Amino acid sequence: MSTINVPKREEVSVANQAIFDNLKNAVGFVPNLFATYAHSENALGNYLGLSNAKTSLKAKEKEVVNLAVSQVNNCIYCLSAHTAIGKMNGFTDEQILELRAGKAPFDQKLDALARLAKNITENRGATDEQVLENFFAAGWTKENLIDTIVLVGDKTISNYVHSTTKVPVDFPLAQPLEAVEA
């Protein structure tokens, strides 16, 4: 049960109403998690600015990070949303499950990225040296490293917002990874 309501358009500031309208035009609806940010006058715009900022990572690579981080942080909302987005970016159901587990045996470069994102998240930034060396050996750059760390932070924010507010998931529900791995 949600402890925090999902605000409706008429319950948020004029600035947030405009963002709601843009989201509805872009994706067809206002995701509950984004709406929840609108309890704050500034958080929704600030978060979307961070989330949509320029990065050296391509959309598909961002989904690798989003899935690995959301799994470590056990965020069913973000796992569900990024499973859908991962499919839109060309990943299969099996690949999405592998990415959630922090690996990508189907692609060496994405494997290094997934392992790095998982390791950073699990160790709260105290990244294992071997994981970092493997990341660079796979062809990633220092710019990619910094952009990955920023993305880990970005996704962790949403994971924490959902873990705290428990707003309803409005994407097809992702299966528990344990149920699939068993």
N, C-alpha and C positions, 0 to 999 in steps of 0.2 A: 504494500500500500504506500502510495506517495505521501510523504510528510510535507511536501511543498507543492502548491498548485502550479499547473501550467497556465500562465496568464494568457488571456484572450487579447486580441488586438486592441479592443477598447479599454483594456486595463493597463496598458503600457504608455510610456511617453510618446509624444508626437515623433521624436527622432526614431524611437524603436518601432513605431507603427510604419514608418517609411521603410525600415529594414525588413519588417515582416512582409510588406508589399513586394519588395525586391526578391526576397526568398521565395514567396509564393509564385512570382513570375518565373523565377529561374528553375525551381525544382518541383513546382506544383503544389507545395504545401509548406508550412512552417514546422520544421521538426521540433518535437517537444523539448529536446535539450536546448536548442537555440532559443526557443521561446522562454525557457527558464532563465537564461542569461538576462533577459529583459526585465527581470525584477530590479536590476540595477540600471540606472540611467546610462551608464557608459560601458558596462561589461560586454554586451552583445556586439557593439561596434568595434570595441577594442579586440575582442576575441576573433571576430571575422577578419579584421585587419591583419592579425597575426597569422591566422589560418590560411588566408589567401595571399600572403606576402610572397614576393619573388623568392625563388629558391633554385639551387642547382639540381635539385631532384625532380625528375619527371613524375607525372601523376601516378603512374604504375609503381614507381619506386616509393613514393609517399605512402601508397597503400601497404607496401611491405612493412614499413615502419609502423603505420597506424594499427595494423593487425597484431604485430608482435607486442607492441606496447600495451594495447588494450587487453590482450590475453594475460600478460604478466599482472596488470592491474585489475584483472577480473571484472571488467566493465561490460556487462551484457548489452547495454545500449550501444556502445561504440563498436563492439564486436558485430552486432546485428547490422548497424549502419555500414560499417566498412566491409562486411561480407557482401552486401549488395553493391557497394561502390567497387569493390575488388572484381566482382563479376562483370561490371560495366567496363572495367579496364582490361578485361580479357583473361583473368585468372579462372581456372576451373575450380569446382568445389574441392577437389583433392588438394590442389595447390594452395587454396585459401586455408585449409586445415593445417598444412605444412607450415605456412607462413605464421599462422597463429602459434604454432609450436616453436617458432623462432628459427626456422630453417627453410631452405629452398633447394632441395636436392636436384631440382629440374633446371637450375641456372646458377652457375658458380658465383657470379657477381652479386646476384640477388641473395644468395645464401650468405655471403659475407655481410651484406647489409642487414638481413634479418637477424643474424647472430649478434651483430653489434647492437642493434636496437634492443634486443632482448637483454643482453648483458648490461647495457647502460641502465636500463629500467630496473632490472633485478638488483643491481649493485648501487643504485642511486648515484650514478655518475662515476663511481670508482671502477672504471672499465678495466677488464682483464687485458694485460699487455699482449697476449697471444691473439686474442680476438681483434685487437686493434691492428696488429701486424698483418693478420689475414685480410682485414678490410683493405688495407693499402695494397697488399700483394694482389688482390683481385682487381685492382685498377681504379679504385676510388681515390679521391684527392682530399687534401686538407679542407678545402671549401666544402666538399661533400660531408666530411666529418662534422664540421660546425653546423651545417644545415640540418644534418641528422639529429644532432643534439637539440637544436631549436625545435625540431619537429617532435622529438620525444617529450619535450616540455609542453608543447602545444597540446599533444594528445593527452598527456597526463592531466592537464587542466580539465579537459572535458570528462575524463575518467573520474576525476575527483568530484566534479559537479554532479555527475549522475550518482556516484556512490553515496553522496551526501543527501541529495534531493529525492532519489528513487522515483523520478518521474516515469510515467509509462513509456515503454518502448513502442515506437510507431513505425518500425521496419519489420520485415519478416524475421522472426526470432532465430538467432544463431544457435546451433546445437552446442551443448557443452562439449568441450574438447575431449574430456575424459570418456564420455559416452562413445565417441567416434574412435578413440585410440584403443579402447578395450577390446 
